[in-house]
Amino acid sequence: MNGSRIAAVGHYQPAKVLTNEDLAGMVDTSDEWIRSRVGIDTRHIAGPDEPVDELAAHAAAKALAAAGLTPADIDLVLVATSTAIDRSPNMAARVAARLGIPGPAAMDVNVVCAGFTHALATADHTVRAGAATRALVIGADKMSEVTDWTDRTTCVLVGDGAGAAVVEACGPGEEAGIGPVLWGSVPEMGHAVRIEGTPPRFAQEGQSVYRWATTQLPTIARRACEKAGIAPADLAAVVLHQANLRIIEPLAQKIGAVNAVVARDVTESGNTSAASIPLALSKLVERGSVSDGDPVLLFGFGGNLSYAGQVVRCP
């Protein structure tokens, strides 16, 4: 098969903005403490009447519009999320119903913060195999709903939002726009990032995640570039999971992407889990920070100590 490409992207964030000063009035923290440790200034928080599938549908509608397509053009919907409270119907089916997509395959992908890059690879493989023509790949999470807002170690990190991409088959002779995925996990360290309990609550072992991300992931990310046949120095942009600025900046530097724009959306959006990569990529496209055809490394990591990365061509 000729491979697939990202035809368009879109993103959505709730209107409510929670600042560091707001958080300082809720828990024992400060703007200086938050900025110095995680690099976050603000985050968007969804209201009780804004479920995950609504966030996802808004982002997907924008991606469809940018691609010049209608819901009837889509035959696969993949939603990466770890904050689906209800087990069924899944988020993908809910999004398809909201958008009026007729009869798609609809599946959720739960790999937490690496969910979008896993879902993107799955869409690429499905289109390559001829089992789908066009796919909506969405990362959407409402982290505020699984957060203990009295725990200053976690509540300062999170935000809500969604990002989406339209994936379609490449034309005859067209170069593949989504490179080979490199993915894996450290399942015995699954306890390092958790969303569990009743009600479910987000918790993590911050130092363990930081050490793993800054020491183990640079080599893996460079291997993702090798699989795509591109040198890190030739990347136009690097979009890492937006977990923490203290992780993003050293990781980008160690990858060797010396000429790349590094997405730093975490400063204004916080950690939006599966939404963070498509959200940050969509903003780079919207702002003109990257151009059509530019090579961009997408690299998700986090929950389950899972990771997935691939080089894509910018829509």
Salt bridges, closest charged atoms under 4 A:
ASP31 OD2 - ARG35 NE 2.82
ASP41 OD1 - ARG35 NH1 2.85
ASP53 OD2 - ARG98 NE 2.56
GLU54 OE2 - HIS58 NE2 3.69
ASP86 OD2 - ARG94 NH2 3.36
ASP124 OD1 - ARG128 NE 3.04
GLU145 OE2 - LYS142 NZ 3.85
GLU168 OE2 - ARG5 NH2 2.54
GLU168 OE1 - ARG134 NE 2.91
GLU174 OE2 - ARG5 NE 3.47
GLU175 OE2 - ARG313 NH2 3.94
GLU196 OE2 - ARG194 NE 3.11
GLU205 OE2 - HIS191 ND1 3.02
GLU205 OE2 - ARG194 NH1 4.00
GLU249 OE2 - ARG264 NE 3.05
ASP265 OD1 - LYS283 NZ 2.77
GLU268 OE2 - LYS283 NZ 2.75
GLU268 OE2 - ARG287 NH2 3.07
